[in-house]
Each structure stands twice: as structure tokens, then as C-alpha cells.
């Protein structure tokens, strides 16, 4: 089972779902991010339940999150961290670093 985050036009995570693993080939679907994104009409990105972030968020002058101070992501099983942390509703997606950030 994989998890997917839906991101609105403001780069805010609005929902996270459990879905198909990336390597599940069902009815010709080869890209689950695109498949789920097309259904919802939102950008969809995979997120890892086993990845968490232990850094600080950088904010602009308006208090909007714009990045992270360091790449201090960790994986619960010692594997390579994926997209900074497990996405949760309200998180910011930083496309420049391909990371989810808690505002």
C-alpha cells in the first residue's frame, strides 16, 4: 500500500489517501500519481508513511512557508527518506526541493 497527497493550487496538502503501490499494474495504469490526480483534478504526489522531517521551516515576510533550513529527513527503517516527511492536510509542498513541509 502506498500513500498519496492531493495538493491545491496554493501548494497546500488538502487530503492524503492510501492507494495502490507504484508497481501495481492494473488495467494498464502505470502512473498512480497521474491516475489519482486526474480523478480528483488536483496535483497528486506519493508520500511515505515511514519518512519524517526533523528540521525547521523558512517563512517569508507574510508568514508563508517557503522552504526548509536543512535536509534532516529520516526514515523509520533506515532507508532513504522520501519527500521530506509524510504529508498531512495543511502541509506545504515545496516543489523546489520536492519536500512536504509542516507550516
N, CA, C and O of each residue as an XYZ file, in Angstrom:
412
protein
N       0.845     -1.177      0.000
C       0.000      0.000      0.000
C       0.886      1.235      0.000
O       1.871      1.299      0.735
N       0.541      2.203     -0.813
C       1.245      3.478     -0.888
C       0.286      4.579     -0.440
O      -0.927      4.373     -0.399
N       0.826      5.731     -0.110
C       0.015      6.876      0.283
C       0.244      8.009     -0.708
O       1.348      8.193     -1.221
N      -0.819      8.765     -0.966
C      -0.777      9.847     -1.941
C      -1.384     11.099     -1.345
O      -2.412     11.049     -0.670
N      -0.721     12.248     -1.609
C      -1.187     13.546     -1.128
C      -1.768     14.338     -2.293
O      -1.193     14.365     -3.381
N      -2.904     14.980     -2.063
C      -3.512     15.860     -3.049
C      -3.183     17.294     -2.661
O      -3.363     17.697     -1.512
N      -2.695     18.064     -3.641
C      -2.174     19.403     -3.398
C      -2.958     20.411     -4.217
O      -3.161     20.222     -5.416
N      -3.404     21.493     -3.564
C      -4.185     22.504     -4.284
C      -3.267     23.491     -5.015
O      -2.045     23.341     -4.993
N      -3.853     24.486     -5.652
C      -3.098     25.460     -6.448
C      -2.156     26.307     -5.603
O      -1.218     26.900     -6.136
N      -2.391     26.374     -4.288
C      -1.527     27.135     -3.381
C      -0.429     26.268     -2.769
O       0.259     26.695     -1.842
N      -0.266     25.048     -3.290
C       0.749     24.087     -2.820
C       0.482     23.587     -1.405
O       1.412     23.224     -0.686
N      -0.782     23.566     -1.009
C      -1.178     23.076      0.308
C      -1.798     21.684      0.155
O      -2.625     21.454     -0.727
N      -1.390     20.773      1.019
C      -1.962     19.427      1.020
C      -3.386     19.507      1.564
O      -3.608     20.014      2.664
N      -4.343     19.008      0.793
C      -5.740     19.052      1.211
C      -6.271     17.695      1.645
O      -7.275     17.611      2.353
N      -5.588     16.619      1.214
C      -6.048     15.283      1.582
C      -4.922     14.281      1.337
O      -4.097     14.472      0.444
N      -4.893     13.222      2.130
C      -3.956     12.120      1.936
C      -4.760     10.827      1.941
O      -5.609     10.615      2.808
N      -4.483      9.956      0.955
C      -5.198      8.688      0.867
C      -4.218      7.523      0.797
O      -3.052      7.701      0.443
N      -4.692      6.346      1.132
C      -3.953      5.111      0.875
C      -4.379      4.636     -0.506
O      -5.562      4.664     -0.846
N      -3.407      4.199     -1.297
C      -3.719      3.769     -2.657
C      -2.837      2.618     -3.100
O      -2.232      1.928     -2.279
N      -2.773      2.422     -4.384
C      -2.014      1.322     -4.979
C      -0.516      1.582     -4.898
O      -0.067      2.725     -4.977
N       0.260      0.497     -4.737
C       1.709      0.592     -4.816
C       2.109      1.009     -6.223
O       1.396      0.729     -7.186
N       3.247      1.677     -6.338
C       3.709      2.162     -7.630
C       3.861      1.060     -8.661
O       3.657      1.291     -9.852
N       4.217     -0.133     -8.217
C       4.462     -1.212     -9.174
C       3.233     -2.084     -9.445
O       3.335     -3.078    -10.163
N       2.077     -1.729     -8.884
C       0.836     -2.433     -9.209
C       0.393     -2.026    -10.614
O       0.136     -0.850    -10.869
N       0.305     -2.983    -11.514
C      -0.142     -2.713    -12.872
C      -1.551     -3.283    -13.033
O      -1.736     -4.485    -13.221
N      -2.518     -2.406    -12.958
C      -3.910     -2.812    -13.022
C      -4.594     -2.029    -14.137
O      -4.539     -0.800    -14.172
N      -5.230     -2.747    -15.037
C      -5.968     -2.143    -16.145
C      -5.126     -1.131    -16.908
O      -5.639     -0.107    -17.361
N      -3.844     -1.413    -17.050
C      -2.972     -0.565    -17.845
C      -2.470      0.692    -17.170
O      -1.759      1.473    -17.802
N      -2.813      0.924    -15.900
C      -2.335      2.115    -15.193
C      -0.884      1.888    -14.800
O      -0.558      0.898    -14.144
N      -0.008      2.813    -15.206
C       1.412      2.703    -14.876
C       1.912      3.859    -14.021
O       3.042      3.827    -13.533
N       1.078      4.881    -13.835
C       1.465      6.043    -13.032
C       0.295      6.409    -12.118
O      -0.651      7.077    -12.534
N       0.381      5.963    -10.882
C      -0.737      6.164     -9.946
C      -0.886      7.621     -9.528
O      -2.004      8.056     -9.247
N       0.200      8.394     -9.475
C       0.079      9.816     -9.155
C      -0.797     10.516    -10.196
O      -1.699     11.281     -9.853
N      -0.521     10.245    -11.458
C      -1.313     10.843    -12.531
C      -2.752     10.328    -12.500
O      -3.694     11.103    -12.663
N      -2.917      9.048    -12.295
C      -4.250      8.445    -12.260
C      -5.121      9.094    -11.176
O      -6.224      9.561    -11.460
N      -4.621      9.121     -9.939
C      -5.402      9.713     -8.844
C      -5.583     11.217     -9.042
O      -6.649     11.756     -8.745
N      -4.552     11.898     -9.539
C      -4.659     13.339     -9.791
C      -5.733     13.666    -10.808
O      -6.471     14.637    -10.642
N      -5.829     12.865    -11.862
C      -6.858     13.098    -12.879
C      -8.258     12.882    -12.318
O      -9.189     13.597    -12.689
N      -8.416     11.919    -11.441
C      -9.736     11.668    -10.842
C     -10.184     12.852     -9.991
O     -11.340     13.268    -10.059
N      -9.263     13.395     -9.188
C      -9.603     14.491     -8.271
C      -9.447     15.871     -8.878
O      -9.995     16.841     -8.352
N      -8.710     15.980     -9.976
C      -8.470     17.296    -10.559
C      -7.483     18.121     -9.755
O      -7.505     19.351     -9.814
N      -6.617     17.456     -9.005
C      -5.587     18.117     -8.204
C      -4.252     17.445     -8.465
O      -4.200     16.305     -8.927
N      -3.176     18.153     -8.169
C      -1.860     17.522     -8.239
C      -1.812     16.428     -7.179
O      -2.265     16.631     -6.052
N      -1.269     15.282     -7.532
C      -1.176     14.151     -6.618
C       0.268     13.668     -6.580
O       0.883     13.437     -7.622
N       0.805     13.519     -5.370
C       2.174     13.051     -5.192
C       2.213     11.972     -4.133
O       1.503     12.036     -3.130
N       3.059     10.976     -4.372
C       3.230      9.924     -3.379
C       3.959     10.490     -2.165
O       4.818     11.363     -2.288
N       3.603      9.980     -1.004
C       4.243     10.370      0.247
C       4.542      9.097      1.036
O       3.837      8.098      0.889
N       5.560      9.126      1.855
C       5.967      7.925      2.578
C       5.584      8.009      4.049
O       5.986      8.928      4.763
N       4.801      7.034      4.481
C       4.384      6.944      5.881
C       5.586      6.768      6.808
O       5.514      7.118      7.986
N       6.679      6.232      6.291
C       7.860      5.950      7.109
C       8.877      7.081      7.139
O       9.917      6.941      7.783
N       8.614      8.192      6.467
C       9.544      9.315      6.434
C       9.026     10.446      7.309
O       7.842     10.782      7.288
N       9.935     11.022      8.075
C       9.572     12.173      8.894
C      10.671     13.220      8.801
O      11.809     12.912      8.449
N      10.320     14.454      9.118
C      11.233     15.580      8.976
C      11.566     16.155     10.338
O      10.691     16.330     11.186
N      12.831     16.444     10.537
C      13.271     16.977     11.825
C      14.017     18.297     11.657
O      15.014     18.524     12.343
N      13.563     19.166     10.768
C      14.225     20.450     10.519
C      13.306     21.610     10.830
O      12.278     21.442     11.486
N      13.678     22.786     10.357
C      12.889     23.991     10.599
C      12.399     24.563      9.277
O      13.081     24.476      8.256
N      11.201     25.152      9.312
C      10.595     25.754      8.137
C      11.049     27.196      7.987
O      11.158     27.918      8.978
N      11.316     27.624      6.752
C      11.650     29.008      6.452
C      10.364     29.700      5.995
O       9.646     29.180      5.141
N      10.074     30.880      6.568
C       8.867     31.628      6.232
C       9.228     32.942      5.551
O      10.277     33.519      5.838
N       8.366     33.423      4.647
C       8.586     34.729      4.033
C       8.045     35.824      4.956
O       7.579     35.539      6.059
N       8.110     37.068      4.502
C       7.692     38.207      5.330
C       6.203     38.189      5.667
O       5.772     38.876      6.593
N       5.409     37.406      4.921
C       3.973     37.295      5.192
C       3.619     36.079      6.042
O       2.445     35.792      6.277
N       4.640     35.373      6.495
C       4.393     34.192      7.307
C       4.084     32.942      6.514
O       3.655     31.938      7.084
N       4.298     32.985      5.183
C       4.038     31.830      4.328
C       5.280     30.941      4.282
O       6.396     31.448      4.163
N       5.101     29.622      4.376
C       6.268     28.732      4.301
C       6.861     28.750      2.892
O       6.137     28.659      1.901
N       8.190     28.867      2.819
C       8.848     28.923      1.513
C       9.963     27.897      1.364
O      10.570     27.807      0.297
N      10.245     27.133      2.392
C      11.302     26.137      2.273
C      11.686     25.565      3.620
O      11.007     25.774      4.625
N      12.772     24.850      3.617
C      13.272     24.228      4.836
C      14.728     24.614      5.046
O      15.433     24.922      4.086
N      15.186     24.600      6.299
C      16.535     25.041      6.610
C      17.588     24.003      6.269
O      18.733     24.351      5.981
N      17.214     22.741      6.299
C      18.179     21.688      6.031
C      17.448     20.428      5.593
O      16.227     20.338      5.717
N      18.173     19.484      5.094
C      17.570     18.223      4.686
C      17.794     17.200      5.786
O      18.635     16.310      5.663
N      17.044     17.337      6.843
C      17.207     16.463      8.001
C      16.069     15.456      8.079
O      15.533     15.198      9.157
N      15.705     14.893      6.942
C      14.665     13.876      6.907
C      15.239     12.551      7.373
O      16.421     12.263      7.186
N      14.384     11.756      7.980
C      14.790     10.442      8.428
C      13.725      9.425      8.045
O      12.558      9.774      7.860
N      14.129      8.179      7.928
C      13.223      7.090      7.589
C      13.182      6.134      8.771
O      14.224      5.787      9.328
N      11.992      5.709      9.152
C      11.821      4.840     10.321
C      12.588      3.529     10.220
O      12.966      2.952     11.239
N      12.821      3.054      8.997
C      13.504      1.778      8.805
C      14.930      1.962      8.306
O      15.552      0.996      7.864
N      15.465      3.189      8.366
C      16.828      3.449      7.944
C      17.027      3.561      6.445
O      18.162      3.673      5.982
N      15.952      3.533      5.681
C      16.044      3.662      4.225
C      16.194      5.134      3.853
O      16.211      6.002      4.726
N      16.302      5.410      2.557
C      16.409      6.783      2.085
C      15.091      7.517      2.326
O      14.043      7.035      1.897
N      15.114      8.678      3.007
C      13.886      9.451      3.236
C      13.264      9.897      1.917
O      13.971     10.121      0.934
N      11.946     10.023      1.899
C      11.222     10.364      0.673
C      10.391     11.621      0.869
O       9.510     11.646      1.727
N      10.652     12.657      0.097
C       9.924     13.930      0.095
C       9.818     14.571      1.478
O       8.791     15.154      1.824
N      10.867     14.459      2.248
C      10.969     15.204      3.496
C      10.238     14.621      4.672
O      10.834     14.417      5.729
N       8.958     14.345      4.516
C       8.132     13.828      5.605
C       6.852     13.255      5.028
O       6.536     13.466      3.857
N       6.118     12.529      5.858
C       4.799     12.061      5.450
C       3.870     13.273      5.409
O       3.743     13.999      6.395
N       3.235     13.484      4.283
C       2.347     14.637      4.117
C       1.083     14.481      4.954
O       0.541     13.385      5.089
N       0.628     15.592      5.511
C      -0.642     15.635      6.228
C      -1.412     16.875      5.759
O      -0.796     17.847      5.321
N      -2.740     16.856      5.842
C      -3.509     18.026      5.415
C      -3.016     19.295      6.106
O      -2.792     19.314      7.316
N      -2.852     20.351      5.313
C      -2.353     21.621      5.816
C      -0.871     21.819      5.566
O      -0.379     22.943      5.668
N      -0.141     20.753      5.242
C       1.277     20.881      4.935
C       1.459     21.639      3.627
O       0.556     21.702      2.793
N       2.642     22.209      3.470
C       3.033     22.929      2.263
C       3.926     22.017      1.425
O       4.812     21.356      1.968
N       3.704     21.971      0.107
C       4.580     21.218     -0.774
C       5.536     22.194     -1.446
O       5.112     23.065     -2.205
N       6.827     22.045     -1.165
C       7.865     22.890     -1.741
C       8.391     22.193     -2.999
O       9.188     21.259     -2.908
N       7.946     22.648     -4.162
C       8.336     21.992     -5.416
C       9.814     22.191     -5.732
O      10.397     21.375     -6.446
N      10.438     23.252     -5.222
C      11.858     23.493     -5.490
C      12.736     22.409     -4.857
O      13.768     22.034     -5.413
N      12.318     21.914     -3.696
C      13.096     20.874     -3.004
C      12.410     19.520     -3.033
O      12.959     18.534     -2.540
N      11.200     19.461     -3.611
C      10.404     18.228     -3.670
C      10.191     17.657     -2.274
O      10.423     16.473     -2.028
N       9.738     18.534     -1.354
C       9.528     18.145      0.038
C       8.192     18.673      0.552
O       7.718     19.734      0.146
N       7.605     17.895      1.456
C       6.448     18.362      2.208
C       6.959     19.025      3.481
O       7.854     18.497      4.142
N       6.392     20.182      3.827
C       6.844     20.966      4.970
C       5.637     21.276      5.854
O       4.583     21.667      5.352
N       5.786     21.106      7.141
C       4.728     21.494      8.072
C       4.832     22.988      8.336
O       5.860     23.454      8.827
N       3.789     23.745      8.019
C       3.853     25.206      8.242
C       3.842     25.561      9.718
O       3.891     26.740     10.070
